[in-house]
Amino acid sequence: MLARRFGRVGRLARFGAATLAALACMNAHAAAPGITGTHFDLSAEANRITQPDGGSVYSWGYGCRTAPAGFSPPTIAGATCPSMQIPGPTLIVKQGDVVTVTLTNNLPAAAGNTSILFPGFQVCAAVLNPDGTCPAALTGSPGLLTREATHGTTVTYSFVAATPGTHAYYSGTQGDLQIEMGLYGAIIVLPTSSPGNVAVPAGCRAVAATLPDGQPDFRNAGAAYNHSAACYDREYLFQFSEMDPRIHEHAEQQAGNTCTAPSGCMTVETEPYHPAYFMVNGRSMPDDMDPNYAVQYPHQPYNGNPHMHPGELVLLRIIGTGRWQHPFHEHGNHVRVLARDGNMLLSKTDSTKVAGPLLFTTTTTPGLAMDGIFYWTGKGLNWDVYGHKPSDVYTDTAPQFAAYLGKPVVCTPDANGYYTADPHAPNYYEWCADHGKALEAHPFGNVGSGGPVTLPDSHVLTNGFWYGGSPYLGPDATIRATAPTGTTPPSGTVVNPPATEAGFAFMWHSHNEREITTNNIFPGGMMMMMLVDPQAFLIDESN
């Protein structure tokens, strides 16, 4: 899984098994994008979404009926909130905000009533009184779980966003049909230290123009919770869901039926359940690795394409939707769970410490939301991931590292063993115990001998358009790992020039093997790549 760049090659038919050996990503676009404010005017309506097998699937989703107050991150380009999207708009609010959501039922009349549930919050089906109480006169019509909007009418929900963290929202009407059709979304509640002021716990950094390494800061807040153990450097939201196209086809066939019944006039069998599409943020692999708000997915605006630099704390916001559990495995490291459904998991004896489990797979059950921290440093690999040699001097001409040109490459460990003296250094957060330690016993490139293994000829591994052929991070990784019969990639096609990404790619995917297919075609479904990029590579999440 050592790789370089992964560009969008097309649909699944153009992917081969050899290509999977070294996927990387050309588009460094991901974040936790959404809409901001305290009043959200949403619509539930029908449209179509696409799948990598060429399928166009009739679906229902929440979307914006009027323009939102704003988008987050505010620097993200091309942001939109269509009238229907899957998943629904991510609502980004602050702890303590009084949140009001107005829902208009623009579904086909045959679908009947619809609604939204907001688990974890005390919800009033009307605008709250100034004193925070719920008025006697409620909006909408009575439903089994909440007040509902009949066809063509609205219902209003209000609640205080009392609990920070990641939360789900979804339809409370005919859930076996409406959630399956796409009526679900996420709420991110940013922690506050006082009304309106986003919390910056001790040891955390406030959101600024740049991170300590000088690269752009795309976080929504300095911490996931008002707790020093909840600091993070990057954040990504992943909503896992599945679809049974038979259900969608039957709903589409009956969408034009004349109907006035609140329960609708559709007869759609939702069992037995045989999903064929498995999605991350409404897209399947490889579509989920295209940018947020890509024009080719007008009703699937969010991607799943995480990037990081070594040593960064990456906050994963994860929600399970649909009916199935999804055992999602993040290669490269385990994930430390911070919280579930907005509740931090702290030690009973020491409230300063997180007591959440360290998970091999972040298994989600329907409706469950969790927050966790992932990081990767290279510690424990037992070789210098930058390919340094004793007495090396820095030779890369990248302008951001001009001060290091011609100087010895040093790694002075901090108290934890990492090089953190200069966040602007090209090997920032290197594990110093492995500095200068060769990987190869008899290297083909110019890395010193004496390492624990001998790498095979890269031609034996694969010969593909996207193959990088290097076990090292950094702009000149290709030069430092050549094959005995020529430079990499072995095809001779230099699509990965030395001055570009040169990152490590870790496949993130469901451990239910069927869920990494799209309509039984592999690869697809719930799969993406985590790109660990060298400091020289700008992770630009502004699209």
Secondary structure, DSSP 8 states (H G I E B T S, - for coil): -B--------SGGG--HHHHTT---S-------EEESSEEEEEEEEEEEE-TTS-EEEEEEEEESS--SEEESTT-TT----SSBSS---EEEETT-EEEEEEEEES-GGG--B--B-TTS--BSS---TTS---SS--SB--SSS-BB-TT-EEEEEEE--S-EEEEEE--SSHHHHHHHT-EEEEEEE-EEETTEE---TT-----SB-TTSSB---SSSBSSSSGGGB-SEEEEEEEEEE-HHHHHHHHHHTT-----TT-S------S----EEEETTB-TTGGGS-TT-TT-TT-------EE-TT--EEEEEEE-SSS-EEEEETTS-EEEEEETTEE-B-SS-TTSB---EESEEEE-TT-EEEEEE----TTS-S-TT---TT-BB----GGGGGGBTSB------TTSB--S-TTSTTTT-BGGGTT--SBSS-SSSS-S--SB----HHHH---TT----SS-STTTTTTS-BTTB-SSTTS---S-TTS---EEEEEEESSGGGGSBTTBSS-SSEEEEEE--TTS------
